[in-house]
Amino acid sequence: MGQKNFYEQLGLAPGATDPEIKRAYHKLVRKHHPDAAPDAKSKAEFEQLAQAYEVLSDPTKRADYDTVHGFDVIPRTLNSEKT
């Protein structure tokens, strides 16, 4: 079984906004923080969440990640034009 992509790890769709990414990350790290859940599975999950957030919260890293994983076709604008 393959590893989830960074968006799936955070429970988000690839077109998620920066505030949505931040909110999802903070919610999940509270649950899996080693001080709150000291088991090995939670520690591994916490590390994966940190990696996902590091990439998705940086516009340059996120653009590279999206391009490599085929998510670059999804528009991410906060001020979408309405027709």
C-alpha positions as CSV (number, residue, x, y, z in Angstrom):
1,M,0.0,0.0,0.0
2,G,1.4,3.4,-1.0
3,Q,1.9,6.4,1.2
4,K,-0.8,9.1,1.2
5,N,0.0,12.3,-0.6
6,F,0.5,15.4,1.6
7,Y,-3.0,16.7,0.9
8,E,-4.6,13.4,2.0
9,Q,-2.4,13.3,5.1
10,L,-3.9,16.7,6.2
11,G,-7.4,15.6,5.1
12,L,-7.6,18.3,2.4
13,A,-8.2,18.5,-1.4
14,P,-5.3,19.6,-3.6
15,G,-6.9,23.1,-4.1
16,A,-6.9,23.9,-0.4
17,T,-6.1,27.5,0.6
18,D,-3.2,28.4,2.9
19,P,-5.5,29.1,5.9
20,E,-7.2,25.6,5.4
21,I,-3.8,23.9,5.3
22,K,-2.7,25.7,8.5
23,R,-5.9,24.9,10.3
24,A,-5.9,21.2,9.3
25,Y,-2.2,20.9,10.3
26,H,-2.7,22.4,13.7
27,K,-5.7,20.3,14.4
28,L,-3.9,17.0,13.5
29,V,-0.6,17.8,15.3
30,R,-2.4,18.4,18.6
31,K,-3.9,14.9,18.2
32,H,-0.6,13.2,17.2
33,H,2.0,15.2,19.2
34,P,4.4,12.9,21.1
35,D,3.5,14.5,24.4
36,A,-0.2,13.9,23.9
37,A,0.1,10.4,22.4
38,P,3.5,8.8,23.2
39,D,3.1,5.7,21.1
40,A,5.4,5.1,18.1
41,K,2.5,5.3,15.6
42,S,1.6,8.8,16.7
43,K,5.2,9.9,16.6
44,A,5.5,8.7,13.0
45,E,2.2,10.4,12.0
46,F,3.4,13.6,13.7
47,E,6.6,13.5,11.6
48,Q,4.7,12.9,8.4
49,L,2.3,15.8,9.2
50,A,5.3,18.1,9.8
51,Q,6.8,17.1,6.5
52,A,3.5,17.7,4.7
53,Y,3.1,21.1,6.3
54,E,6.6,22.1,5.5
55,V,6.1,21.5,1.8
56,L,2.5,22.8,1.5
57,S,3.0,25.9,3.6
58,D,5.9,27.1,1.4
59,P,4.6,28.5,-2.0
60,T,7.7,27.4,-3.9
61,K,7.9,23.9,-2.4
62,R,4.2,23.5,-2.9
63,A,4.3,24.5,-6.6
64,D,7.2,22.0,-7.1
65,Y,5.3,19.2,-5.2
66,D,2.1,19.9,-7.2
67,T,3.9,19.8,-10.5
68,V,5.7,16.5,-9.7
69,H,2.5,14.9,-8.4
70,G,0.2,16.2,-11.1
71,F,-1.7,18.7,-8.9
72,D,-0.5,21.7,-10.8
73,V,-3.7,21.9,-12.9
74,I,-5.8,22.9,-10.0
75,P,-6.1,26.7,-9.6
76,R,-5.4,28.1,-6.1
77,T,-6.4,31.7,-5.9
78,L,-7.9,33.4,-2.9
79,N,-9.5,36.1,-5.0
80,S,-11.2,34.1,-7.7
81,E,-12.9,36.0,-10.5
82,K,-16.6,35.4,-10.7
83,T,-18.3,35.3,-14.1
